[in-house]
Amino acid sequence: MNRNQLLTYLEAVDRALQRTRYDEIDQSDIRYLLAQTRITFRDVELAAATLPSPFDTDPLVIENLRNLKTDMELGGHAS
């Protein structure tokens, strides 16, 4: 995956993480990007670890990362 693809993916994840639960459009965006790339949950987790305070410990961000991990596992992309 190139840098632009990763940034596009992380922007979609960022939009999703700003909500209590991402909507159908976010889910569709994430499914499309997962199908186009080889990104894993670990990639997202490492990127999220670089978030500045207070986002690095924000309960909503942490909950949505868990939701994303579940969604990625169901889609076979969480490795």
Residue, then its C-alpha position, 0 to 999 in steps of 0.5 A: m500500500n502506498r502512502n496516499q492509500l494509507l492516508t485515504y484509509l486513515e481519513a475514512v477511519d478517522r471519520a468513522l471514529q468520530r461517531t458513536r458507531y459509523d454509518e453505512i457510508d463509512q462502513s461502505d468506504i472502509r469495506y472498499l478500502l479494505a478490498q483495495t489494500r492490504i491494511t490490517f487492524r495492527d496498521v490502524e492500531l499503530a496509527a491510532a497510537t500516534l494520536p495526540s492527547p486527549f484522543d489517545t485515551d478517549p473512551l469513544v476512540i477506544e470503543n470505535l477501535r474495538n468496533l472496527k476490529t470486530d468489523m475487520e475480523l468479520g470481513g477477514h481483514a484483522s490480521 
